[in-house]
């Protein structure tokens, strides 16, 4: 479990920050008429923020490259 958390720390950080941002957006701005799909309820705004935050910070995750030296063009 700890290894999974460390492996996905950027995504989890983005989800947490996005959820907080979505909630505070609903709290401060929100939608007074109730007709806005995302910001009319705090649950919608928080989940949307979490998804967007996770997607944004997942772009910073580094992928490990696998392969032999021969696959990289170092054929001897």
PDB file of N, CA, C and O in Angstrom:
ATOM      1  N   UNK A   1       0.830  -1.195   0.000  1.00  0.00           N
ATOM      2  CA  UNK A   1       0.000   0.000   0.000  1.00  0.00           C
ATOM      3  C   UNK A   1       0.877   1.262   0.000  1.00  0.00           C
ATOM      4  O   UNK A   1       0.625   2.207  -0.748  1.00  0.00           O
ATOM      5  N   UNK A   2       1.909   1.256   0.853  1.00  0.00           N
ATOM      6  CA  UNK A   2       2.776   2.426   0.936  1.00  0.00           C
ATOM      7  C   UNK A   2       3.484   2.669  -0.387  1.00  0.00           C
ATOM      8  O   UNK A   2       3.649   3.814  -0.809  1.00  0.00           O
ATOM      9  N   UNK A   3       3.902   1.594  -1.038  1.00  0.00           N
ATOM     10  CA  UNK A   3       4.565   1.715  -2.337  1.00  0.00           C
ATOM     11  C   UNK A   3       3.615   2.313  -3.376  1.00  0.00           C
ATOM     12  O   UNK A   3       4.037   3.122  -4.202  1.00  0.00           O
ATOM     13  N   UNK A   4       2.345   1.926  -3.345  1.00  0.00           N
ATOM     14  CA  UNK A   4       1.360   2.452  -4.293  1.00  0.00           C
ATOM     15  C   UNK A   4       1.145   3.945  -4.058  1.00  0.00           C
ATOM     16  O   UNK A   4       1.028   4.716  -5.010  1.00  0.00           O
ATOM     17  N   UNK A   5       1.095   4.347  -2.799  1.00  0.00           N
ATOM     18  CA  UNK A   5       0.904   5.759  -2.475  1.00  0.00           C
ATOM     19  C   UNK A   5       2.092   6.576  -2.965  1.00  0.00           C
ATOM     20  O   UNK A   5       1.914   7.639  -3.561  1.00  0.00           O
ATOM     21  N   UNK A   6       3.310   6.084  -2.715  1.00  0.00           N
ATOM     22  CA  UNK A   6       4.494   6.806  -3.171  1.00  0.00           C
ATOM     23  C   UNK A   6       4.577   6.854  -4.696  1.00  0.00           C
ATOM     24  O   UNK A   6       5.037   7.841  -5.269  1.00  0.00           O
ATOM     25  N   UNK A   7       4.135   5.794  -5.337  1.00  0.00           N
ATOM     26  CA  UNK A   7       4.171   5.732  -6.796  1.00  0.00           C
ATOM     27  C   UNK A   7       3.191   6.723  -7.424  1.00  0.00           C
ATOM     28  O   UNK A   7       3.450   7.249  -8.507  1.00  0.00           O
ATOM     29  N   UNK A   8       2.086   6.976  -6.760  1.00  0.00           N
ATOM     30  CA  UNK A   8       1.028   7.846  -7.298  1.00  0.00           C
ATOM     31  C   UNK A   8       0.865   9.132  -6.497  1.00  0.00           C
ATOM     32  O   UNK A   8      -0.240   9.665  -6.396  1.00  0.00           O
ATOM     33  N   UNK A   9       1.959   9.633  -5.928  1.00  0.00           N
ATOM     34  CA  UNK A   9       1.859  10.809  -5.060  1.00  0.00           C
ATOM     35  C   UNK A   9       1.390  12.057  -5.798  1.00  0.00           C
ATOM     36  O   UNK A   9       0.669  12.869  -5.218  1.00  0.00           O
ATOM     37  N   UNK A  10       1.772  12.230  -7.042  1.00  0.00           N
ATOM     38  CA  UNK A  10       1.340  13.422  -7.797  1.00  0.00           C
ATOM     39  C   UNK A  10      -0.162  13.380  -8.057  1.00  0.00           C
ATOM     40  O   UNK A  10      -0.849  14.393  -7.925  1.00  0.00           O
ATOM     41  N   UNK A  11      -0.663  12.215  -8.425  1.00  0.00           N
ATOM     42  CA  UNK A  11      -2.093  12.088  -8.705  1.00  0.00           C
ATOM     43  C   UNK A  11      -2.905  12.317  -7.433  1.00  0.00           C
ATOM     44  O   UNK A  11      -3.905  13.035  -7.446  1.00  0.00           O
ATOM     45  N   UNK A  12      -2.468  11.702  -6.335  1.00  0.00           N
ATOM     46  CA  UNK A  12      -3.190  11.858  -5.072  1.00  0.00           C
ATOM     47  C   UNK A  12      -3.148  13.296  -4.565  1.00  0.00           C
ATOM     48  O   UNK A  12      -4.134  13.792  -4.018  1.00  0.00           O
ATOM     49  N   UNK A  13      -2.021  13.958  -4.742  1.00  0.00           N
ATOM     50  CA  UNK A  13      -1.922  15.371  -4.361  1.00  0.00           C
ATOM     51  C   UNK A  13      -2.873  16.214  -5.203  1.00  0.00           C
ATOM     52  O   UNK A  13      -3.541  17.106  -4.681  1.00  0.00           O
ATOM     53  N   UNK A  14      -2.935  15.936  -6.496  1.00  0.00           N
ATOM     54  CA  UNK A  14      -3.848  16.667  -7.375  1.00  0.00           C
ATOM     55  C   UNK A  14      -5.299  16.446  -7.019  1.00  0.00           C
ATOM     56  O   UNK A  14      -6.103  17.377  -7.066  1.00  0.00           O
ATOM     57  N   UNK A  15      -5.646  15.203  -6.659  1.00  0.00           N
ATOM     58  CA  UNK A  15      -7.028  14.906  -6.267  1.00  0.00           C
ATOM     59  C   UNK A  15      -7.389  15.669  -5.000  1.00  0.00           C
ATOM     60  O   UNK A  15      -8.469  16.252  -4.909  1.00  0.00           O
ATOM     61  N   UNK A  16      -6.491  15.666  -4.028  1.00  0.00           N
ATOM     62  CA  UNK A  16      -6.760  16.364  -2.776  1.00  0.00           C
ATOM     63  C   UNK A  16      -6.880  17.877  -2.981  1.00  0.00           C
ATOM     64  O   UNK A  16      -7.830  18.498  -2.505  1.00  0.00           O
ATOM     65  N   UNK A  17      -5.923  18.459  -3.684  1.00  0.00           N
ATOM     66  CA  UNK A  17      -5.973  19.912  -3.924  1.00  0.00           C
ATOM     67  C   UNK A  17      -7.169  20.298  -4.795  1.00  0.00           C
ATOM     68  O   UNK A  17      -7.799  21.330  -4.566  1.00  0.00           O
ATOM     69  N   UNK A  18      -7.477  19.476  -5.785  1.00  0.00           N
ATOM     70  CA  UNK A  18      -8.626  19.755  -6.645  1.00  0.00           C
ATOM     71  C   UNK A  18      -9.942  19.671  -5.893  1.00  0.00           C
ATOM     72  O   UNK A  18     -10.844  20.475  -6.125  1.00  0.00           O
ATOM     73  N   UNK A  19     -10.057  18.697  -4.990  1.00  0.00           N
ATOM     74  CA  UNK A  19     -11.279  18.573  -4.192  1.00  0.00           C
ATOM     75  C   UNK A  19     -11.446  19.779  -3.272  1.00  0.00           C
ATOM     76  O   UNK A  19     -12.544  20.319  -3.137  1.00  0.00           O
ATOM     77  N   UNK A  20     -10.362  20.192  -2.649  1.00  0.00           N
ATOM     78  CA  UNK A  20     -10.431  21.392  -1.802  1.00  0.00           C
ATOM     79  C   UNK A  20     -10.781  22.631  -2.626  1.00  0.00           C
ATOM     80  O   UNK A  20     -11.594  23.455  -2.208  1.00  0.00           O
ATOM     81  N   UNK A  21     -10.163  22.752  -3.787  1.00  0.00           N
ATOM     82  CA  UNK A  21     -10.467  23.886  -4.658  1.00  0.00           C
ATOM     83  C   UNK A  21     -11.904  23.885  -5.138  1.00  0.00           C
ATOM     84  O   UNK A  21     -12.545  24.934  -5.185  1.00  0.00           O
ATOM     85  N   UNK A  22     -12.413  22.719  -5.496  1.00  0.00           N
ATOM     86  CA  UNK A  22     -13.806  22.613  -5.931  1.00  0.00           C
ATOM     87  C   UNK A  22     -14.785  22.968  -4.836  1.00  0.00           C
ATOM     88  O   UNK A  22     -15.788  23.639  -5.081  1.00  0.00           O
ATOM     89  N   UNK A  23     -14.491  22.514  -3.619  1.00  0.00           N
ATOM     90  CA  UNK A  23     -15.370  22.836  -2.496  1.00  0.00           C
ATOM     91  C   UNK A  23     -15.359  24.333  -2.197  1.00  0.00           C
ATOM     92  O   UNK A  23     -16.410  24.944  -2.001  1.00  0.00           O
ATOM     93  N   UNK A  24     -14.165  24.916  -2.163  1.00  0.00           N
ATOM     94  CA  UNK A  24     -14.083  26.350  -1.878  1.00  0.00           C
ATOM     95  C   UNK A  24     -14.678  27.189  -2.998  1.00  0.00           C
ATOM     96  O   UNK A  24     -15.208  28.271  -2.745  1.00  0.00           O
ATOM     97  N   UNK A  25     -14.598  26.707  -4.229  1.00  0.00           N
ATOM     98  CA  UNK A  25     -15.249  27.412  -5.334  1.00  0.00           C
ATOM     99  C   UNK A  25     -16.763  27.411  -5.117  1.00  0.00           C
ATOM    100  O   UNK A  25     -17.415  28.442  -5.280  1.00  0.00           O
ATOM    101  N   UNK A  26     -17.317  26.265  -4.753  1.00  0.00           N
ATOM    102  CA  UNK A  26     -18.756  26.187  -4.485  1.00  0.00           C
ATOM    103  C   UNK A  26     -19.133  27.096  -3.322  1.00  0.00           C
ATOM    104  O   UNK A  26     -20.155  27.780  -3.369  1.00  0.00           O
ATOM    105  N   UNK A  27     -18.303  27.100  -2.274  1.00  0.00           N
ATOM    106  CA  UNK A  27     -18.608  27.891  -1.087  1.00  0.00           C
ATOM    107  C   UNK A  27     -18.548  29.386  -1.367  1.00  0.00           C
ATOM    108  O   UNK A  27     -19.411  30.125  -0.892  1.00  0.00           O
ATOM    109  N   UNK A  28     -17.567  29.852  -2.115  1.00  0.00           N
ATOM    110  CA  UNK A  28     -17.365  31.273  -2.327  1.00  0.00           C
ATOM    111  C   UNK A  28     -18.161  31.824  -3.517  1.00  0.00           C
ATOM    112  O   UNK A  28     -18.684  32.936  -3.458  1.00  0.00           O
ATOM    113  N   UNK A  29     -18.247  31.042  -4.588  1.00  0.00           N
ATOM    114  CA  UNK A  29     -18.897  31.533  -5.805  1.00  0.00           C
ATOM    115  C   UNK A  29     -20.205  30.799  -6.044  1.00  0.00           C
ATOM    116  O   UNK A  29     -21.276  31.405  -6.089  1.00  0.00           O
ATOM    117  N   UNK A  30     -20.102  29.480  -6.195  1.00  0.00           N
ATOM    118  CA  UNK A  30     -21.284  28.638  -6.331  1.00  0.00           C
ATOM    119  C   UNK A  30     -22.233  29.048  -7.433  1.00  0.00           C
ATOM    120  O   UNK A  30     -21.840  29.668  -8.421  1.00  0.00           O
ATOM    121  N   UNK A  31     -23.497  28.687  -7.243  1.00  0.00           N
ATOM    122  CA  UNK A  31     -24.531  28.999  -8.219  1.00  0.00           C
ATOM    123  C   UNK A  31     -25.807  29.336  -7.445  1.00  0.00           C
ATOM    124  O   UNK A  31     -26.435  28.456  -6.856  1.00  0.00           O
ATOM    125  N   UNK A  32     -26.172  30.575  -7.450  1.00  0.00           N
ATOM    126  CA  UNK A  32     -27.311  31.037  -6.648  1.00  0.00           C
ATOM    127  C   UNK A  32     -28.649  30.494  -7.158  1.00  0.00           C
ATOM    128  O   UNK A  32     -29.554  30.244  -6.362  1.00  0.00           O
ATOM    129  N   UNK A  33     -28.784  30.312  -8.459  1.00  0.00           N
ATOM    130  CA  UNK A  33     -30.070  29.887  -9.003  1.00  0.00           C
ATOM    131  C   UNK A  33     -30.291  28.382  -8.897  1.00  0.00           C
ATOM    132  O   UNK A  33     -31.430  27.917  -8.953  1.00  0.00           O
ATOM    133  N   UNK A  34     -29.205  27.615  -8.744  1.00  0.00           N
ATOM    134  CA  UNK A  34     -29.333  26.162  -8.654  1.00  0.00           C
ATOM    135  C   UNK A  34     -29.434  25.469  -9.993  1.00  0.00           C
ATOM    136  O   UNK A  34     -29.674  24.263 -10.042  1.00  0.00           O
ATOM    137  N   UNK A  35     -29.258  26.195 -11.081  1.00  0.00           N
ATOM    138  CA  UNK A  35     -29.374  25.582 -12.398  1.00  0.00           C
ATOM    139  C   UNK A  35     -28.025  25.171 -12.986  1.00  0.00           C
ATOM    140  O   UNK A  35     -27.973  24.540 -14.042  1.00  0.00           O
ATOM    141  N   UNK A  36     -26.956  25.519 -12.319  1.00  0.00           N
ATOM    142  CA  UNK A  36     -25.626  25.160 -12.808  1.00  0.00           C
ATOM    143  C   UNK A  36     -25.363  23.700 -12.481  1.00  0.00           C
ATOM    144  O   UNK A  36     -25.545  23.276 -11.339  1.00  0.00           O
ATOM    145  N   UNK A  37     -24.942  22.941 -13.458  1.00  0.00           N
ATOM    146  CA  UNK A  37     -24.772  21.509 -13.274  1.00  0.00           C
ATOM    147  C   UNK A  37     -23.666  21.180 -12.279  1.00  0.00           C
ATOM    148  O   UNK A  37     -23.861  20.336 -11.404  1.00  0.00           O
ATOM    149  N   UNK A  38     -22.525  21.819 -12.392  1.00  0.00           N
ATOM    150  CA  UNK A  38     -21.384  21.464 -11.552  1.00  0.00           C
ATOM    151  C   UNK A  38     -21.400  22.200 -10.222  1.00  0.00           C
ATOM    152  O   UNK A  38     -21.144  21.586  -9.186  1.00  0.00           O
ATOM    153  N   UNK A  39     -21.687  23.468 -10.218  1.00  0.00           N
ATOM    154  CA  UNK A  39     -21.524  24.264  -8.996  1.00  0.00           C
ATOM    155  C   UNK A  39     -22.799  24.437  -8.182  1.00  0.00           C
ATOM    156  O   UNK A  39     -22.793  25.201  -7.217  1.00  0.00           O
ATOM    157  N   UNK A  40     -23.882  23.768  -8.525  1.00  0.00           N
ATOM    158  CA  UNK A  40     -25.109  23.939  -7.757  1.00  0.00           C
ATOM    159  C   UNK A  40     -25.069  23.174  -6.435  1.00  0.00           C
ATOM    160  O   UNK A  40     -25.716  23.583  -5.471  1.00  0.00           O
ATOM    161  N   UNK A  41     -24.326  22.076  -6.373  1.00  0.00           N
ATOM    162  CA  UNK A  41     -24.194  21.285  -5.147  1.00  0.00           C
ATOM    163  C   UNK A  41     -22.721  21.117  -4.821  1.00  0.00           C
ATOM    164  O   UNK A  41     -21.885  21.007  -5.717  1.00  0.00           O
ATOM    165  N   UNK A  42     -22.408  21.098  -3.527  1.00  0.00           N
ATOM    166  CA  UNK A  42     -21.010  20.990  -3.126  1.00  0.00           C
ATOM    167  C   UNK A  42     -20.408  19.651  -3.531  1.00  0.00           C
ATOM    168  O   UNK A  42     -19.210  19.575  -3.804  1.00  0.00           O
ATOM    169  N   UNK A  43     -21.223  18.583  -3.574  1.00  0.00           N
ATOM    170  CA  UNK A  43     -20.706  17.275  -3.950  1.00  0.00           C
ATOM    171  C   UNK A  43     -20.222  17.273  -5.397  1.00  0.00           C
ATOM    172  O   UNK A  43     -19.154  16.739  -5.699  1.00  0.00           O
ATOM    173  N   UNK A  44     -21.000  17.865  -6.282  1.00  0.00           N
ATOM    174  CA  UNK A  44     -20.621  17.919  -7.700  1.00  0.00           C
ATOM    175  C   UNK A  44     -19.353  18.728  -7.900  1.00  0.00           C
ATOM    176  O   UNK A  44     -18.454  18.321  -8.636  1.00  0.00           O
ATOM    177  N   UNK A  45     -19.287  19.857  -7.251  1.00  0.00           N
ATOM    178  CA  UNK A  45     -18.139  20.741  -7.404  1.00  0.00           C
ATOM    179  C   UNK A  45     -16.875  20.101  -6.836  1.00  0.00           C
ATOM    180  O   UNK A  45     -15.801  20.242  -7.421  1.00  0.00           O
ATOM    181  N   UNK A  46     -16.984  19.404  -5.714  1.00  0.00           N
ATOM    182  CA  UNK A  46     -15.831  18.753  -5.094  1.00  0.00           C
ATOM    183  C   UNK A  46     -15.322  17.599  -5.942  1.00  0.00           C
ATOM    184  O   UNK A  46     -14.113  17.460  -6.129  1.00  0.00           O
ATOM    185  N   UNK A  47     -16.217  16.776  -6.454  1.00  0.00           N
ATOM    186  CA  UNK A  47     -15.804  15.646  -7.296  1.00  0.00           C
ATOM    187  C   UNK A  47     -15.197  16.149  -8.606  1.00  0.00           C
ATOM    188  O   UNK A  47     -14.186  15.614  -9.062  1.00  0.00           O
ATOM    189  N   UNK A  48     -15.791  17.152  -9.204  1.00  0.00           N
ATOM    190  CA  UNK A  48     -15.257  17.715 -10.440  1.00  0.00           C
ATOM    191  C   UNK A  48     -13.856  18.290 -10.216  1.00  0.00           C
ATOM    192  O   UNK A  48     -12.959  18.083 -11.033  1.00  0.00           O
ATOM    193  N   UNK A  49     -13.675  19.005  -9.122  1.00  0.00           N
ATOM    194  CA  UNK A  49     -12.361  19.558  -8.793  1.00  0.00           C
ATOM    195  C   UNK A  49     -11.337  18.459  -8.556  1.00  0.00           C
ATOM    196  O   UNK A  49     -10.189  18.584  -8.981  1.00  0.00           O
ATOM    197  N   UNK A  50     -11.734  17.388  -7.884  1.00  0.00           N
ATOM    198  CA  UNK A  50     -10.822  16.268  -7.626  1.00  0.00           C
ATOM    199  C   UNK A  50     -10.385  15.603  -8.927  1.00  0.00           C
ATOM    200  O   UNK A  50      -9.209  15.279  -9.092  1.00  0.00           O
ATOM    201  N   UNK A  51     -11.307  15.402  -9.838  1.00  0.00           N
ATOM    202  CA  UNK A  51     -10.976  14.787 -11.128  1.00  0.00           C
ATOM    203  C   UNK A  51     -10.033  15.693 -11.927  1.00  0.00           C
ATOM    204  O   UNK A  51      -9.035  15.226 -12.476  1.00  0.00           O
ATOM    205  N   UNK A  52     -10.346  16.962 -11.990  1.00  0.00           N
ATOM    206  CA  UNK A  52      -9.506  17.890 -12.747  1.00  0.00           C
ATOM    207  C   UNK A  52      -8.115  18.036 -12.114  1.00  0.00           C
ATOM    208  O   UNK A  52      -7.114  18.106 -12.828  1.00  0.00           O
ATOM    209  N   UNK A  53      -8.053  18.079 -10.797  1.00  0.00           N
ATOM    210  CA  UNK A  53      -6.762  18.172 -10.120  1.00  0.00           C
ATOM    211  C   UNK A  53      -5.920  16.927 -10.340  1.00  0.00           C
ATOM    212  O   UNK A  53      -4.714  17.023 -10.568  1.00  0.00           O
ATOM    213  N   UNK A  54      -6.550  15.759 -10.272  1.00  0.00           N
ATOM    214  CA  UNK A  54      -5.830  14.513 -10.527  1.00  0.00           C
ATOM    215  C   UNK A  54      -5.313  14.425 -11.950  1.00  0.00           C
ATOM    216  O   UNK A  54      -4.189  13.978 -12.182  1.00  0.00           O
ATOM    217  N   UNK A  55      -6.125  14.847 -12.895  1.00  0.00           N
ATOM    218  CA  UNK A  55      -5.684  14.836 -14.293  1.00  0.00           C
ATOM    219  C   UNK A  55      -4.558  15.832 -14.538  1.00  0.00           C
ATOM    220  O   UNK A  55      -3.617  15.540 -15.276  1.00  0.00           O
ATOM    221  N   UNK A  56      -4.650  16.988 -13.931  1.00  0.00           N
ATOM    222  CA  UNK A  56      -3.627  18.011 -14.133  1.00  0.00           C
ATOM    223  C   UNK A  56      -2.274  17.565 -13.574  1.00  0.00           C
ATOM    224  O   UNK A  56      -1.261  17.632 -14.269  1.00  0.00           O
ATOM    225  N   UNK A  57      -2.259  17.115 -12.330  1.00  0.00           N
ATOM    226  CA  UNK A  57      -0.982  16.748 -11.725  1.00  0.00           C
ATOM    227  C   UNK A  57      -0.472  15.382 -12.180  1.00  0.00           C
ATOM    228  O   UNK A  57       0.702  15.072 -11.978  1.00  0.00           O
ATOM    229  N   UNK A  58      -1.319  14.565 -12.786  1.00  0.00           N
ATOM    230  CA  UNK A  58      -0.828  13.293 -13.323  1.00  0.00           C
ATOM    231  C   UNK A  58       0.085  13.519 -14.527  1.00  0.00           C
ATOM    232  O   UNK A  58       0.861  12.637 -14.894  1.00  0.00           O
ATOM    233  N   UNK A  59      -0.004  14.682 -15.130  1.00  0.00           N
ATOM    234  CA  UNK A  59       0.875  14.980 -16.265  1.00  0.00           C
ATOM    235  C   UNK A  59       2.314  15.192 -15.815  1.00  0.00           C
ATOM    236  O   UNK A  59       3.219  15.180 -16.649  1.00  0.00           O
ATOM    237  N   UNK A  60       2.550  15.387 -14.518  1.00  0.00           N
ATOM    238  CA  UNK A  60       3.902  15.555 -13.992  1.00  0.00           C
ATOM    239  C   UNK A  60       4.532  14.236 -13.560  1.00  0.00           C
ATOM    240  O   UNK A  60       5.700  14.211 -13.169  1.00  0.00           O
ATOM    241  N   UNK A  61       3.785  13.151 -13.625  1.00  0.00           N
ATOM    242  CA  UNK A  61       4.292  11.847 -13.216  1.00  0.00           C
ATOM    243  C   UNK A  61       5.289  11.348 -14.248  1.00  0.00           C
ATOM    244  O   UNK A  61       5.002  11.333 -15.445  1.00  0.00           O
ATOM    245  N   UNK A  62       6.459  10.940 -13.780  1.00  0.00           N
ATOM    246  CA  UNK A  62       7.488  10.446 -14.686  1.00  0.00           C
ATOM    247  C   UNK A  62       7.304   8.950 -14.905  1.00  0.00           C
ATOM    248  O   UNK A  62       7.101   8.190 -13.958  1.00  0.00           O
ATOM    249  N   UNK A  63       7.378   8.547 -16.150  1.00  0.00           N
ATOM    250  CA  UNK A  63       7.281   7.137 -16.498  1.00  0.00           C
ATOM    251  C   UNK A  63       8.681   6.560 -16.604  1.00  0.00           C
ATOM    252  O   UNK A  63       9.571   7.192 -17.175  1.00  0.00           O
ATOM    253  N   UNK A  64       8.884   5.375 -16.065  1.00  0.00           N
ATOM    254  CA  UNK A  64      10.171   4.710 -16.191  1.00  0.00           C
ATOM    255  C   UNK A  64      10.239   4.017 -17.536  1.00  0.00           C
ATOM    256  O   UNK A  64       9.283   3.375 -17.972  1.00  0.00           O
ATOM    257  N   UNK A  65      11.374   4.154 -18.182  1.00  0.00           N
ATOM    258  CA  UNK A  65      11.567   3.513 -19.478  1.00  0.00           C
ATOM    259  C   UNK A  65      12.269   2.177 -19.265  1.00  0.00           C
ATOM    260  O   UNK A  65      13.248   2.083 -18.525  1.00  0.00           O
ATOM    261  N   UNK A  66      11.758   1.163 -19.919  1.00  0.00           N
ATOM    262  CA  UNK A  66      12.332  -0.170 -19.821  1.00  0.00           C
ATOM    263  C   UNK A  66      12.951  -0.533 -21.160  1.00  0.00           C
ATOM    264  O   UNK A  66      12.495  -0.087 -22.213  1.00  0.00           O
ATOM    265  N   UNK A  67      13.977  -1.333 -21.107  1.00  0.00           N
ATOM    266  CA  UNK A  67      14.550  -1.798 -22.372  1.00  0.00           C
ATOM    267  C   UNK A  67      16.014  -2.144 -22.224  1.00  0.00           C
ATOM    268  O   UNK A  67      16.673  -1.762 -21.257  1.00  0.00           O
ATOM    269  N   UNK A  68      16.502  -2.869 -23.199  1.00  0.00           N
ATOM    270  CA  UNK A  68      17.908  -3.249 -23.241  1.00  0.00           C
ATOM    271  C   UNK A  68      18.703  -2.184 -23.965  1.00  0.00           C
ATOM    272  O   UNK A  68      18.147  -1.285 -24.595  1.00  0.00           O
ATOM    273  N   UNK A  69      20.005  -2.303 -23.863  1.00  0.00           N
ATOM    274  CA  UNK A  69      20.855  -1.375 -24.590  1.00  0.00           C
ATOM    275  C   UNK A  69      20.680  -1.557 -26.085  1.00  0.00           C
ATOM    276  O   UNK A  69      20.780  -0.591 -26.842  1.00  0.00           O
ATOM    277  N   UNK A  70      20.422  -2.773 -26.518  1.00  0.00           N
ATOM    278  CA  UNK A  70      20.264  -3.030 -27.948  1.00  0.00           C
ATOM    279  C   UNK A  70      18.993  -2.382 -28.496  1.00  0.00           C
ATOM    280  O   UNK A  70      18.926  -2.053 -29.680  1.00  0.00           O
ATOM    281  N   UNK A  71      17.999  -2.199 -27.652  1.00  0.00           N
ATOM    282  CA  UNK A  71      16.771  -1.550 -28.094  1.00  0.00           C
ATOM    283  C   UNK A  71      16.927  -0.044 -28.212  1.00  0.00           C
ATOM    284  O   UNK A  71      16.144   0.605 -28.905  1.00  0.00           O
ATOM    285  N   UNK A  72      17.913   0.514 -27.555  1.00  0.00           N
ATOM    286  CA  UNK A  72      18.127   1.956 -27.588  1.00  0.00           C
ATOM    287  C   UNK A  72      19.086   2.360 -28.694  1.00  0.00           C
ATOM    288  O   UNK A  72      19.419   3.539 -28.815  1.00  0.00           O
ATOM    289  N   UNK A  73      19.537   1.415 -29.499  1.00  0.00           N
ATOM    290  CA  UNK A  73      20.413   1.754 -30.597  1.00  0.00           C
ATOM    291  C   UNK A  73      21.875   1.544 -30.298  1.00  0.00           C
ATOM    292  O   UNK A  73      22.722   1.909 -31.113  1.00  0.00           O
ATOM    293  N   UNK A  74      22.201   0.970 -29.165  1.00  0.00           N
ATOM    294  CA  UNK A  74      23.590   0.719 -28.800  1.00  0.00           C
ATOM    295  C   UNK A  74      23.978  -0.721 -29.135  1.00  0.00           C
ATOM    296  O   UNK A  74      24.393  -1.477 -28.257  1.00  0.00           O
ATOM    297  N   UNK A  75      23.846  -1.082 -30.362  1.00  0.00           N
ATOM    298  CA  UNK A  75      24.169  -2.437 -30.793  1.00  0.00           C
ATOM    299  C   UNK A  75      25.663  -2.542 -31.004  1.00  0.00           C
ATOM    300  O   UNK A  75      26.268  -1.717 -31.689  1.00  0.00           O
ATOM    301  N   UNK A  76      26.250  -3.566 -30.408  1.00  0.00           N
ATOM    302  CA  UNK A  76      27.711  -3.749 -30.533  1.00  0.00           C
ATOM    303  C   UNK A  76      28.048  -4.909 -31.405  1.00  0.00           C
ATOM    304  O   UNK A  76      29.225  -5.202 -31.616  1.00  0.00           O
TER     305      UNK A  76
END
